[in-house]
């Protein structure tokens, strides 16, 4: 698989496959895969060359099974040869019943990180991401808490998610070289975060677009952009999902796509997108769609 780099000369650079696995559907999809089926999805991803798995402590049906996705990922990796896999998890979202809440306070983030360490069975988390800004906690305070986790050796690299350019720059100032990535929503149907993508590319921060297929279905029928993606997919003889991921990867070499999957065939199809090359004309049409 085509490789991309996450990190820098200070914290170290980790080479990962350009397409990773978003593990959220393994815990939140309804109906969701059985434990055996979910493990099979992770193993299929590894077999396809995926070396980045994105999870979070809050990925669960409800509060009662908080941490479900991390436990599932850890179990799947333990039963495979996965020493070179970078596990990226997140903290800062909480669950109250089935509702999603936020807590970006330093005390909570430390407890969340310690819980993730136990569930993942590691001494330090490869990439720890702040899940979403908490209006009740100043952004710089949350960033300071992440810096302490890094300084204490609990996390090797830090990422942020759902962040604006001012928040990215504040994170850069507080976290320094510990900050290596930004994970925002970005897709054919949701492009308002293109400015953050460009900012990350300028500063060498990895860009992990979540919900990368937004606006595109297998039939190419969800919004006005989708038919063009379907057309290009037909021209290349690939799935519309592969064409979409190829478009993501063509935006910048800092992009590492993390499509979700709940079936082995889905992640196998997505992983193959790294072998798809768009022509200049095709990329121009997709960018303009």
Secondary structure, DSSP 8 states (H G I E B T S, - for coil): --EEEEEETTTEEEEEESB-EE-THHHHSSS---HHHHHHHHHHHHHTT--EEE--TT-SSSGGGTTHHHHHHHHHHHTS--TT-EEEEEESEEEETTEEEE---HHHHHHHHHHHHHHHT-SSBSEEEE-S--TTS-HHHHHHHHHHHHHTTSBSSEEEES--HHHHHHHHHHHGGGEEEEE-B-BTTB-TTHHHHHHHHHHT-EE--BSTTTT--TTS-SSTTHHHHHHHHHHHTS-HHHHHHHHHHHH-TTB-B--B-SSHHHHHHHHGGGG----HHHHHHHHH-
